[in-house]
């Protein structure tokens, strides 16, 4: 797999997602969608995305769809790369933002941001991973999960590198320099 053939300059879409009922979300760090970050070729496998993520410090990877119920991770951020198909995914809980994800898109989900798949094509497949391979937890928006979840989220460090572009990229503009144009 030639990394240069897979990665292309993405169009960034960013959303700050405020607290929503039992979902803490993350008003400090925006959800980042890298539209068209990967140019997936017919002979590529999910390993191509895994390799890019791992090279940039995002491991503990998995390949699957996205759950069709609201959930979030309070102890880590999450990155997903769309390998195949398309889906409408809601971020932030019941009144959150709905985003259409397509093959080649990458989504960087801050700790605490609820997400669920609303619908998808039958072939929808994503590769997920976590900064430094952190073993993620799953929270469901139950009232008794907070304030412990809020404390966990506050302890999550920003990643050392961008999941797609490594030492450069949108992560540093948005999460370190607070300079996201679409927020």
Backbone as a chain_set.jsonl record, in Angstrom:
{"seq": "XXXXXXXXXXXXXXXXXXXXXXXXXXXXXXXXXXXXXXXXXXXXXXXXXXXXXXXXXXXXXXXXXXXXXXXXXXXXXXXXXXXXXXXXXXXXXXXXXXXXXXXXXXXXXXXXXXXXXXXXXXXXXXXXXXXXXXXXXXXXXXXXXXXXXXXXXXXXXXXXXXXXXXXXXXXXXXXXXXXXXXX", "coords": {"N": [[0.858, -1.191, 0.0], [0.65, 2.096, -0.963], [1.109, 4.889, 0.764], [0.976, 7.561, -0.103], [-0.701, 7.422, -2.295], [-3.109, 6.845, -1.185], [-3.844, 8.876, 0.646], [-5.321, 12.044, 0.478], [-5.827, 15.605, 0.111], [-8.153, 16.759, 2.358], [-11.478, 18.114, 2.699], [-12.381, 20.006, 5.371], [-14.886, 19.676, 7.797], [-16.257, 20.979, 10.654], [-17.767, 20.703, 13.87], [-18.88, 22.14, 16.816], [-20.09, 20.554, 19.605], [-22.439, 20.849, 21.916], [-23.332, 20.111, 25.368], [-25.987, 17.769, 25.83], [-28.615, 16.964, 27.368], [-28.353, 13.892, 28.893], [-25.999, 13.392, 27.623], [-22.7, 14.26, 27.65], [-21.143, 15.308, 25.599], [-18.805, 17.468, 23.919], [-17.956, 20.488, 24.424], [-15.575, 21.842, 24.213], [-13.833, 20.754, 22.31], [-14.065, 20.407, 18.846], [-16.065, 18.183, 16.848], [-14.638, 16.595, 14.124], [-14.777, 16.277, 10.656], [-13.236, 14.866, 8.026], [-13.681, 15.288, 4.913], [-13.434, 13.157, 2.22], [-10.777, 12.271, 2.715], [-9.387, 9.91, 2.228], [-8.513, 8.18, -0.691], [-9.859, 5.534, -1.746], [-8.884, 2.663, -3.337], [-9.895, 0.067, -5.7], [-8.434, -2.309, -5.144], [-7.582, -1.99, -2.565], [-7.583, -2.826, 0.935], [-9.189, -2.942, 4.184], [-6.999, -2.777, 5.768], [-5.343, -0.828, 4.723], [-6.308, 1.628, 5.671], [-6.083, 1.131, 8.414], [-3.295, 1.013, 8.598], [-2.444, 3.648, 8.021], [-3.645, 5.02, 10.175], [-2.311, 3.701, 12.339], [0.353, 4.37, 11.834], [0.252, 6.996, 12.561], [-0.181, 6.892, 15.261], [-2.639, 5.906, 16.17], [-4.241, 3.234, 17.333], [-5.364, -0.101, 18.325], [-7.319, -1.012, 16.62], [-10.406, -1.647, 14.843], [-12.828, -3.208, 12.639], [-15.931, -2.575, 11.298], [-19.421, -1.654, 11.44], [-21.252, 1.253, 12.524], [-22.692, 1.574, 15.69], [-26.287, 1.474, 16.061], [-27.431, 2.964, 18.04], [-27.36, 5.587, 20.497], [-24.227, 6.299, 21.868], [-21.149, 6.828, 23.674], [-17.659, 7.563, 24.333], [-15.941, 7.995, 27.256], [-13.341, 8.018, 28.037], [-11.499, 8.338, 26.004], [-10.613, 9.735, 22.784], [-11.916, 9.085, 19.47], [-11.228, 7.766, 16.257], [-12.532, 7.321, 13.005], [-12.471, 5.773, 9.853], [-14.082, 5.765, 6.772], [-14.428, 2.962, 4.954], [-16.037, 1.739, 3.058], [-19.141, 2.281, 1.343], [-21.952, 4.289, 2.542], [-23.405, 6.437, 5.063], [-25.849, 7.915, 7.267], [-25.105, 9.628, 10.099], [-25.698, 10.485, 13.418], [-24.531, 12.912, 15.632], [-24.071, 13.817, 18.982], [-26.422, 13.257, 20.32], [-30.051, 13.258, 20.724], [-30.908, 15.795, 19.622], [-28.779, 16.451, 18.097], [-26.232, 16.977, 15.528], [-26.631, 15.849, 12.203], [-24.777, 13.93, 9.987], [-23.766, 13.117, 6.729], [-21.863, 10.439, 5.871], [-19.332, 9.311, 3.714], [-17.615, 6.941, 1.581], [-14.168, 7.046, 2.107], [-14.163, 9.224, 3.82], [-13.046, 10.629, 6.955], [-13.547, 10.629, 10.429], [-13.101, 12.405, 13.341], [-13.768, 11.957, 16.56], [-14.396, 13.655, 19.446], [-13.742, 12.802, 22.898], [-16.585, 11.941, 24.796], [-18.543, 12.738, 22.985], [-21.612, 11.848, 21.781], [-22.687, 9.334, 19.482], [-24.412, 7.807, 16.748], [-25.575, 5.529, 14.267], [-27.934, 6.367, 11.862], [-29.0, 5.478, 9.423], [-27.858, 3.396, 6.69], [-25.981, 2.33, 3.773], [-25.953, -1.091, 2.652], [-23.371, -2.034, 2.51], [-21.842, -0.492, 4.203], [-18.928, 0.223, 5.913], [-16.585, 0.808, 8.438], [-13.317, 1.72, 9.682], [-12.149, 1.796, 12.858], [-10.235, 3.457, 15.436], [-7.992, 4.346, 18.173], [-6.326, 7.005, 19.93], [-3.028, 6.258, 20.854], [-3.812, 3.655, 21.241], [-5.684, 3.301, 23.263], [-7.738, 1.515, 25.503], [-10.999, 1.604, 25.024], [-13.987, 2.779, 26.704], [-17.555, 2.277, 26.941], [-20.296, 4.348, 27.014], [-23.745, 5.105, 27.642], [-25.403, 7.284, 27.916], [-26.82, 7.266, 30.261], [-28.311, 8.565, 33.213], [-26.934, 8.103, 35.623], [-24.293, 7.879, 34.88], [-22.898, 10.197, 34.868], [-21.51, 12.418, 37.376], [-19.063, 11.174, 36.885], [-18.316, 10.464, 34.26], [-17.923, 13.007, 33.158], [-15.673, 13.791, 34.609], [-13.813, 11.924, 33.669], [-13.682, 12.627, 30.935], [-12.544, 15.165, 31.101], [-9.949, 14.493, 31.727], [-8.857, 13.385, 29.463], [-6.293, 13.455, 27.163], [-5.173, 15.575, 24.459], [-4.531, 14.164, 21.25], [-1.227, 13.221, 20.051], [-0.717, 13.406, 17.392], [-2.13, 14.057, 14.121], [-4.746, 12.016, 12.845], [-4.719, 11.383, 10.132], [-2.836, 13.018, 8.737], [-0.572, 13.108, 10.31], [2.144, 14.74, 11.707], [1.363, 17.211, 10.904], [-1.617, 19.002, 9.995], [-5.257, 19.047, 10.304], [-6.04, 18.557, 12.954], [-4.264, 19.958, 14.621], [-4.755, 22.603, 13.909], [-7.431, 22.899, 14.721], [-7.828, 21.701, 17.359], [-5.633, 22.404, 18.877], [-4.929, 25.035, 18.204], [-7.357, 26.23, 18.133], [-8.697, 27.015, 15.776], [-10.843, 26.501, 13.779], [-12.536, 26.72, 10.83], [-15.208, 26.09, 10.221], [-16.653, 25.919, 12.536]], "CA": [[0.0, 0.0, 0.0], [1.404, 3.337, -1.071], [0.394, 5.884, 1.571], [0.746, 8.786, -0.873], [-1.826, 7.212, -3.208], [-4.335, 6.727, -0.398], [-4.187, 10.115, 1.345], [-5.46, 13.269, -0.311], [-6.224, 16.757, 0.921], [-9.571, 16.664, 2.691], [-12.262, 19.292, 3.045], [-12.72, 19.857, 6.776], [-16.141, 20.166, 8.364], [-16.125, 20.861, 12.105], [-18.968, 21.081, 14.635], [-18.819, 22.1, 18.283], [-21.311, 19.89, 20.047], [-22.689, 21.194, 23.318], [-24.013, 19.132, 26.209], [-27.347, 17.511, 25.385], [-29.256, 16.055, 28.32], [-27.431, 12.979, 29.551], [-24.774, 13.27, 26.844], [-21.829, 15.395, 27.946], [-20.552, 15.822, 24.37], [-17.519, 18.09, 24.211], [-18.012, 21.863, 23.928], [-14.229, 22.392, 24.05], [-13.176, 20.216, 21.117], [-15.057, 20.138, 17.815], [-16.119, 17.006, 15.999], [-13.987, 16.935, 12.857], [-15.028, 15.375, 9.543], [-12.307, 15.084, 6.916], [-14.403, 14.79, 3.738], [-12.588, 12.703, 1.133], [-9.366, 12.18, 3.112], [-8.788, 8.715, 1.64], [-8.923, 7.745, -2.016], [-9.832, 4.082, -1.622], [-8.803, 2.0, -4.64], [-10.576, -1.236, -5.672], [-7.625, -3.388, -4.584], [-7.261, -1.693, -1.174], [-8.352, -3.487, 1.99], [-9.315, -2.133, 5.395], [-5.655, -2.629, 6.335], [-4.748, 0.424, 4.246], [-6.704, 2.661, 6.628], [-5.448, 0.773, 9.692], [-1.86, 1.328, 8.535], [-2.307, 5.106, 8.153], [-3.952, 5.365, 11.564], [-1.256, 3.19, 13.214], [1.547, 5.188, 11.592], [0.044, 8.271, 13.249], [-0.383, 6.675, 16.695], [-4.017, 5.498, 16.481], [-4.238, 1.772, 17.229], [-6.501, -0.815, 18.889], [-8.266, -0.836, 15.512], [-11.472, -2.6, 14.576], [-13.536, -3.012, 11.375], [-17.341, -2.9, 11.501], [-20.266, -0.501, 11.182], [-21.412, 2.111, 13.694], [-23.9, 1.172, 16.416], [-27.501, 2.225, 15.734], [-27.947, 3.578, 19.267], [-26.442, 6.593, 21.029], [-23.194, 5.879, 22.808], [-19.955, 7.664, 23.618], [-16.506, 7.082, 25.079], [-15.543, 9.077, 28.162], [-11.927, 7.914, 28.387], [-10.637, 8.487, 24.836], [-11.151, 10.187, 21.512], [-12.036, 7.973, 18.524], [-11.174, 8.111, 14.843], [-13.112, 6.322, 12.107], [-12.31, 6.003, 8.43], [-15.1, 5.029, 6.028], [-13.813, 2.122, 3.94], [-16.983, 1.385, 2.0], [-20.532, 2.648, 1.54], [-22.304, 5.596, 3.1], [-24.343, 6.381, 6.193], [-26.207, 9.12, 8.002], [-24.731, 9.411, 11.486], [-26.046, 11.612, 14.277], [-23.565, 13.185, 16.687], [-24.522, 14.736, 20.019], [-27.684, 12.876, 20.937], [-31.326, 13.426, 20.022], [-31.009, 17.041, 18.852], [-27.446, 16.717, 17.578], [-26.025, 17.221, 14.104], [-26.63, 14.659, 11.361], [-23.749, 14.055, 8.964], [-23.664, 12.02, 5.767], [-20.502, 9.965, 5.716], [-19.123, 8.592, 2.465], [-16.343, 6.243, 1.387], [-13.004, 7.93, 2.107], [-14.242, 10.236, 4.883], [-12.493, 10.301, 8.269], [-14.239, 11.359, 11.477], [-12.401, 12.429, 14.625], [-14.831, 12.176, 17.535], [-13.844, 13.953, 20.773], [-14.285, 12.073, 24.047], [-17.848, 12.454, 25.313], [-19.526, 13.055, 21.941], [-22.492, 10.734, 21.448], [-22.832, 9.063, 18.057], [-25.185, 6.628, 16.359], [-25.929, 5.43, 12.856], [-29.374, 6.456, 11.613], [-29.232, 4.543, 8.326], [-26.641, 3.22, 5.898], [-25.995, 1.35, 2.702], [-25.679, -2.429, 3.186], [-21.93, -2.297, 2.53], [-21.164, 0.503, 5.032], [-17.874, -0.348, 6.756], [-15.598, 1.779, 8.923], [-12.196, 1.283, 10.497], [-12.04, 2.66, 14.023], [-9.006, 3.33, 16.223], [-7.925, 5.238, 19.326], [-4.979, 7.512, 20.173], [-2.18, 5.417, 21.717], [-4.441, 2.352, 21.43], [-6.398, 3.263, 24.55], [-8.871, 0.604, 25.604], [-12.147, 2.496, 25.187], [-15.188, 2.354, 27.417], [-18.78, 2.668, 26.231], [-21.336, 4.949, 27.859], [-25.005, 5.107, 26.91], [-26.227, 8.444, 28.223], [-27.617, 7.026, 31.469], [-28.14, 9.667, 34.17], [-25.965, 7.78, 36.676], [-22.922, 7.866, 34.345], [-22.27, 11.48, 35.17], [-20.416, 13.246, 36.865], [-17.825, 10.431, 36.65], [-17.962, 10.586, 32.846], [-17.381, 14.359, 32.962], [-14.311, 13.785, 35.147], [-12.99, 11.152, 32.719], [-13.502, 13.427, 29.714], [-11.617, 16.259, 31.407], [-8.593, 13.95, 31.838], [-8.395, 12.862, 28.174], [-5.316, 14.343, 26.53], [-5.223, 15.702, 23.01], [-3.58, 13.264, 20.583], [0.066, 13.777, 19.657], [-0.648, 13.582, 15.938], [-3.359, 14.011, 13.347], [-4.911, 10.618, 12.445], [-4.475, 11.224, 8.693], [-1.681, 13.765, 8.231], [0.571, 12.978, 11.202], [2.655, 15.889, 12.466], [0.675, 18.415, 10.428], [-3.004, 18.642, 9.755], [-6.409, 19.741, 10.865], [-6.098, 18.393, 14.405], [-3.508, 21.025, 15.284], [-5.48, 23.855, 13.663], [-8.701, 22.941, 15.459], [-7.811, 21.328, 18.765], [-4.541, 23.078, 19.587], [-4.933, 26.475, 17.913], [-8.742, 26.706, 18.178], [-8.892, 27.739, 14.529], [-11.641, 25.738, 12.827], [-13.351, 27.684, 10.083], [-16.628, 25.717, 10.114], [-17.269, 25.729, 13.85]], "C": [[0.892, 1.238, 0.0], [0.605, 4.441, -0.391], [0.06, 7.134, 0.761], [-0.428, 8.64, -1.835], [-3.159, 7.194, -2.463], [-4.783, 8.067, 0.17], [-4.273, 11.271, 0.359], [-5.921, 14.398, 0.601], [-7.738, 16.73, 1.12], [-10.174, 18.052, 2.881], [-12.723, 19.085, 4.485], [-14.075, 20.46, 7.091], [-16.029, 19.932, 9.868], [-17.385, 21.372, 12.781], [-18.64, 21.038, 16.121], [-20.156, 21.561, 18.762], [-21.451, 20.065, 21.552], [-23.362, 20.033, 24.047], [-25.469, 18.996, 25.77], [-27.961, 16.492, 26.338], [-28.229, 15.197, 29.026], [-26.134, 12.763, 28.782], [-23.889, 14.486, 27.088], [-21.331, 16.083, 26.684], [-19.234, 16.504, 24.694], [-17.501, 19.503, 23.651], [-16.636, 22.488, 23.698], [-13.524, 21.95, 22.777], [-14.221, 19.895, 20.055], [-14.926, 18.737, 17.217], [-15.512, 17.412, 14.662], [-14.273, 15.86, 11.816], [-14.111, 15.776, 8.402], [-12.982, 14.465, 5.683], [-13.401, 14.418, 2.637], [-11.116, 12.59, 1.467], [-8.654, 10.996, 2.459], [-9.376, 8.464, 0.255], [-8.759, 6.225, -2.02], [-9.879, 3.477, -3.027], [-9.446, 0.618, -4.557], [-9.761, -2.363, -5.045], [-7.174, -3.113, -3.144], [-8.125, -2.542, -0.237], [-8.452, -2.527, 3.17], [-7.943, -1.884, 6.029], [-4.976, -1.343, 5.89], [-5.065, 1.558, 5.216], [-6.059, 2.397, 7.982], [-3.993, 1.21, 9.713], [-1.634, 2.836, 8.685], [-2.558, 5.519, 9.597], [-2.807, 4.937, 12.492], [0.028, 4.001, 13.061], [1.472, 6.493, 12.367], [-0.336, 8.106, 14.716], [-1.793, 6.298, 17.117], [-4.115, 3.998, 16.243], [-5.448, 1.205, 17.969], [-7.66, -0.767, 17.886], [-9.276, -1.973, 15.426], [-12.109, -2.257, 13.23], [-14.973, -3.469, 11.58], [-18.18, -1.737, 10.988], [-20.238, 0.408, 12.402], [-22.709, 1.691, 14.371], [-25.085, 2.059, 16.047], [-28.199, 2.746, 16.993], [-26.892, 4.567, 19.78], [-25.479, 5.966, 22.03], [-22.027, 6.848, 22.686], [-18.858, 7.015, 24.449], [-16.025, 8.233, 25.958], [-14.045, 9.077, 28.444], [-10.976, 8.08, 27.196], [-11.391, 9.146, 23.683], [-11.202, 8.964, 20.591], [-11.919, 8.515, 17.112], [-11.804, 6.961, 14.055], [-12.842, 6.742, 10.677], [-13.317, 5.152, 7.689], [-14.424, 4.282, 4.876], [-14.748, 1.898, 2.757], [-18.377, 1.907, 2.359], [-20.731, 4.056, 2.06], [-23.32, 5.419, 4.203], [-24.678, 7.78, 6.656], [-25.95, 8.809, 9.474], [-25.061, 10.673, 12.27], [-25.034, 11.704, 15.417], [-24.179, 14.137, 17.697], [-25.819, 14.373, 20.692], [-28.878, 13.313, 20.109], [-31.407, 14.678, 19.153], [-29.667, 17.436, 18.248], [-27.434, 16.927, 16.074], [-25.994, 15.885, 13.361], [-25.663, 14.899, 10.21], [-23.82, 12.852, 8.03], [-22.198, 11.676, 5.581], [-20.409, 9.104, 4.466], [-17.771, 7.9, 2.467], [-15.211, 7.254, 1.295], [-13.021, 9.015, 3.161], [-13.582, 9.704, 6.16], [-13.18, 11.199, 9.286], [-13.417, 11.256, 12.749], [-13.417, 12.884, 15.669], [-14.202, 12.449, 18.9], [-14.492, 13.085, 21.855], [-15.565, 12.75, 24.512], [-18.91, 12.715, 24.277], [-20.303, 11.798, 21.563], [-22.561, 10.577, 19.923], [-23.66, 7.805, 17.85], [-25.493, 6.696, 14.872], [-27.446, 5.491, 12.737], [-29.783, 5.512, 10.493], [-27.948, 4.437, 7.521], [-26.906, 2.297, 4.723], [-25.595, -0.005, 3.31], [-24.184, -2.701, 3.33], [-21.15, -1.328, 3.415], [-20.199, -0.163, 6.011], [-16.906, 0.752, 7.156], [-14.468, 1.042, 9.642], [-12.097, 2.283, 11.636], [-10.736, 2.421, 14.748], [-8.974, 4.44, 17.277], [-6.495, 5.731, 19.533], [-4.246, 6.634, 21.187], [-2.839, 4.08, 22.042], [-5.211, 2.196, 22.715], [-7.575, 2.297, 24.468], [-10.098, 1.437, 25.969], [-13.221, 1.892, 26.084], [-16.395, 2.749, 26.558], [-19.789, 3.143, 27.261], [-22.579, 5.145, 26.992], [-25.901, 6.308, 27.183], [-27.16, 8.215, 29.403], [-27.297, 8.128, 32.487], [-27.059, 9.371, 35.211], [-24.519, 7.708, 36.178], [-22.163, 9.159, 34.651], [-22.395, 11.732, 36.664], [-19.111, 12.495, 36.593], [-17.374, 10.544, 35.189], [-17.363, 11.963, 32.559], [-15.941, 14.439, 33.458], [-13.361, 13.05, 34.214], [-12.67, 11.977, 31.484], [-12.477, 14.531, 29.942], [-10.163, 15.787, 31.464], [-8.023, 13.483, 30.499], [-7.483, 13.897, 27.507], [-5.573, 14.444, 25.031], [-4.208, 14.752, 22.392], [-2.3, 13.995, 20.18], [0.153, 14.047, 18.165], [-2.037, 13.517, 15.32], [-3.531, 12.577, 12.827], [-4.599, 10.359, 10.964], [-3.126, 11.805, 8.293], [-0.476, 13.767, 9.166], [0.93, 14.255, 11.929], [2.096, 17.224, 11.986], [-0.803, 18.072, 10.363], [-4.015, 19.39, 10.583], [-6.488, 19.655, 12.386], [-5.416, 19.562, 15.111], [-4.186, 22.378, 15.096], [-6.669, 23.964, 14.609], [-8.567, 22.727, 16.957], [-6.715, 22.028, 19.541], [-4.602, 24.594, 19.41], [-6.325, 27.084, 17.916], [-9.095, 27.517, 16.946], [-9.593, 26.856, 13.5], [-12.588, 26.703, 12.126], [-14.843, 27.365, 10.133], [-17.338, 25.595, 11.448], [-18.265, 26.834, 14.144]], "O": [[1.766, 1.398, 0.852], [-0.432, 4.876, -0.892], [-1.019, 7.704, 0.918], [-1.084, 9.63, -2.16], [-4.206, 7.491, -3.039], [-5.977, 8.366, 0.176], [-3.397, 11.447, -0.488], [-6.353, 14.162, 1.729], [-8.502, 16.684, 0.156], [-9.478, 19.021, 3.18], [-13.386, 18.092, 4.785], [-14.378, 21.591, 6.712], [-15.74, 18.818, 10.306], [-17.996, 22.342, 12.333], [-18.176, 20.017, 16.628], [-21.216, 22.051, 18.372], [-20.689, 19.508, 22.342], [-23.888, 19.107, 23.429], [-26.106, 19.977, 25.386], [-27.834, 15.286, 26.126], [-27.331, 15.717, 29.689], [-25.26, 12.027, 29.241], [-24.276, 15.611, 26.774], [-21.118, 17.296, 26.68], [-18.596, 16.136, 25.68], [-17.075, 19.705, 22.514], [-16.53, 23.538, 23.066], [-12.708, 22.689, 22.228], [-15.177, 19.174, 20.34], [-13.83, 18.189, 17.099], [-15.845, 18.471, 14.128], [-14.042, 14.675, 12.059], [-14.199, 16.886, 7.879], [-12.866, 13.263, 5.444], [-12.623, 15.257, 2.183], [-10.274, 12.792, 0.592], [-7.46, 11.068, 2.169], [-10.591, 8.529, 0.063], [-7.672, 5.702, -2.263], [-10.796, 3.748, -3.802], [-9.539, 0.048, -3.47], [-10.338, -3.286, -4.47], [-6.455, -3.926, -2.563], [-9.246, -2.922, -0.575], [-7.873, -1.441, 3.154], [-7.753, -0.898, 6.74], [-4.121, -0.819, 6.603], [-4.19, 2.358, 5.545], [-5.549, 3.315, 8.624], [-3.509, 1.719, 10.723], [-0.724, 3.253, 9.401], [-1.78, 6.277, 10.176], [-2.376, 5.72, 13.338], [0.709, 4.284, 14.047], [2.496, 7.036, 12.782], [-0.767, 9.066, 15.354], [-2.116, 6.363, 18.303], [-4.078, 3.538, 15.101], [-6.426, 1.91, 18.216], [-8.81, -0.519, 18.247], [-9.03, -3.093, 15.872], [-11.949, -1.141, 12.735], [-15.218, -4.605, 11.985], [-17.704, -0.928, 10.192], [-19.316, 0.343, 13.214], [-23.718, 1.476, 13.698], [-24.918, 3.244, 15.757], [-29.414, 2.942, 17.0], [-25.697, 4.406, 19.531], [-25.875, 5.206, 22.914], [-21.93, 7.597, 21.714], [-19.094, 6.047, 25.171], [-15.735, 9.32, 25.459], [-13.528, 10.03, 29.026], [-9.762, 7.973, 27.368], [-12.62, 9.119, 23.616], [-10.603, 7.932, 20.893], [-12.441, 9.585, 16.8], [-11.633, 5.789, 14.392], [-12.965, 7.916, 10.328], [-13.413, 3.949, 7.935], [-13.912, 4.898, 3.941], [-14.316, 1.871, 1.605], [-18.743, 1.967, 3.533], [-19.828, 4.893, 2.031], [-24.008, 4.401, 4.281], [-23.9, 8.716, 6.468], [-26.5, 7.857, 10.026], [-24.747, 11.785, 11.845], [-24.723, 10.712, 16.076], [-24.749, 15.159, 17.316], [-26.284, 15.11, 21.561], [-28.741, 13.689, 18.945], [-31.932, 14.614, 18.041], [-29.439, 18.602, 17.927], [-28.479, 17.041, 15.434], [-25.403, 14.914, 13.834], [-25.716, 15.932, 9.544], [-23.922, 11.71, 8.48], [-21.393, 12.519, 5.183], [-21.282, 8.28, 4.192], [-16.891, 8.236, 3.259], [-15.274, 8.2, 0.51], [-12.003, 9.67, 3.384], [-13.562, 8.499, 6.412], [-13.376, 12.389, 9.039], [-13.075, 10.159, 13.189], [-13.864, 14.031, 15.667], [-13.543, 11.572, 19.458], [-15.65, 12.687, 21.733], [-15.63, 13.975, 24.613], [-20.075, 12.898, 24.63], [-19.733, 10.815, 21.089], [-22.5, 11.556, 19.18], [-23.622, 6.871, 18.652], [-25.649, 7.774, 14.299], [-28.16, 4.76, 13.424], [-30.797, 4.823, 10.599], [-27.057, 5.276, 7.645], [-27.908, 1.584, 4.679], [-24.967, -0.048, 4.368], [-23.774, -3.502, 4.17], [-19.919, -1.333, 3.388], [-20.594, -0.996, 6.826], [-16.46, 1.535, 6.317], [-14.628, -0.075, 10.133], [-11.974, 3.485, 11.402], [-10.182, 1.323, 14.693], [-9.809, 5.345, 17.277], [-5.547, 4.969, 19.337], [-4.783, 6.311, 22.246], [-2.463, 3.433, 23.02], [-5.378, 1.081, 23.21], [-8.31, 2.274, 23.481], [-10.216, 1.916, 27.097], [-13.347, 0.674, 26.206], [-16.255, 3.469, 25.569], [-20.095, 2.454, 28.234], [-22.486, 5.327, 25.778], [-27.044, 6.341, 26.726], [-28.179, 8.894, 29.531], [-26.152, 8.565, 32.603], [-26.345, 10.279, 35.636], [-23.608, 7.495, 36.978], [-20.933, 9.182, 34.682], [-23.385, 11.261, 37.223], [-18.146, 13.098, 36.122], [-16.184, 10.703, 34.917], [-16.4, 12.073, 31.8], [-15.091, 15.064, 32.825], [-12.235, 13.496, 33.992], [-11.524, 12.02, 31.037], [-11.641, 14.8, 29.079], [-9.246, 16.585, 31.272], [-6.826, 13.212, 30.405], [-7.86, 15.053, 27.318], [-6.115, 13.527, 24.414], [-3.131, 14.553, 22.954], [-2.289, 15.212, 19.995], [0.997, 14.824, 17.718], [-2.982, 12.998, 15.913], [-2.547, 11.971, 12.403], [-4.252, 9.238, 10.591], [-2.356, 11.155, 7.587], [0.547, 14.371, 8.842], [0.121, 14.796, 12.683], [2.338, 18.257, 12.61], [-1.185, 16.939, 10.656], [-3.691, 20.229, 11.424], [-6.958, 20.59, 13.034], [-5.942, 20.091, 16.09], [-4.196, 23.204, 16.009], [-6.883, 25.007, 15.226], [-9.129, 23.489, 17.744], [-6.85, 22.23, 20.748], [-4.355, 25.345, 20.353], [-6.482, 28.29, 17.729], [-9.715, 28.576, 17.046], [-9.01, 26.505, 12.475], [-13.35, 27.418, 12.776], [-15.665, 28.28, 10.091], [-18.506, 25.209, 11.492], [-18.884, 26.841, 15.208]]}, "num_chains": 1, "name": "protein.A"}
